[in-house]
């Protein structure tokens, strides 16, 4: 008889223990069929929208990736995923192989660097956000981006392997051509892309560009907020324009630095489906056994700041953990202002499950809970609309006061309102191409469990 087994995982230490529920015996003993069966059983118990699952035969699907696509509740769920365990852990740890850049098409149909990590092989050459990329390996990139030809782009940039070399023809901000040949390398991503302080007419304002909620983030956040605290910043401009989510614990830490709330104050509530909710209420050992959290409180931090106002720069890619920070802070801060574009609209999150009866192991990350704030609000599947719609200005580097989103945010800080004129330069969303794996995009998870057949 097969059983689904779940247990807590702390980093890479997996301790297995079995739940009591039996599942239908697997008749086809192939690895993929067993993996499919485990996923199907998991979804029928833990999935937030389990009552909308289609009735399928898991053996009819070639692997859990295909099965997850068939099971996902299309009305709301754009995020549940299956991943290779090693790739997921690398993403979680911020381990990356590539050039460490993202590219986008500006309003004049030129391809530019949208963002670059500090450990990128190109960073040491002085390449920054806003640089124009004319050609990649002697191929004109404008036409590739205009056509949205992802296949050609992927072929040009090559696989995410150390030693892959590419030739870039850049146009520098000074208008000069610069050819750089660089090799993909392995490095750890920096989640803080920039932290700085502006001496404005309204006082000292911090500016933090925070790109992902990953394991290395806490040390970076501590350094940034120590700077803000020591300089007694009054306001904060938090740039989350490309932050698609990540680890709940890091999101809680960021919110705690910003708000200065004590650990006795509620940050978020997590609402599971009726099956899991009933077990949380009736079974006193269930919550402890699976290390589930349904109430998240603020943390005590070393460098909390006493904010007057929080201005958040957003795009459609601002998702999940980023949205949870905004939503969770609203009951505590009197003035939270959004600048940019409507956010992604993901008021849900995942528990992460591991299927180890395969090499490499699978990770299953179904949407398992809805997220609400202290006031029980969390209905923003359509995204959070900005208070001022402003284009993502990829022609300027982060921190440049002429960059449209930052310019609008600074104007608000100094004047308490936006300029009278309408939306600033908003002609549509930027088309991006990047190297970063998509599995962590829009992911918001709290812990991991092991899932196996016995």
Secondary structure by P-SEA (a helix, b strand, c coil): cbbbbbbbbcccbbbbbbccccccccccccaaaaaaaaaaaaaacccccccccccccccccccaaaaaaaacccccccccccccaaaaaaaaacccccccbbbbbcccccccccccccccccccccccccccccccccccaaaaaaacaaaaaaaaaccccccbbbbbbcccccbbbbbbbbbbbbbbbbcccccccccccccbbbbbbccccccaaaaaaaaaaaaaaaaccccccccccccccccaaaaaaaaaaacccccccccbbbbccaaaaaaaacccccccccccccbbbbbbccccccccbbbbbbcccccaaaaaaaaaacccccbbbbcccccccccbbbbbbbbcccccbbbbbccccccccccccccccccccccbbbcccccccccccccaaaaaaaaaaacccccccccccccbbbbbbbccccccccccccbbbbbbcc
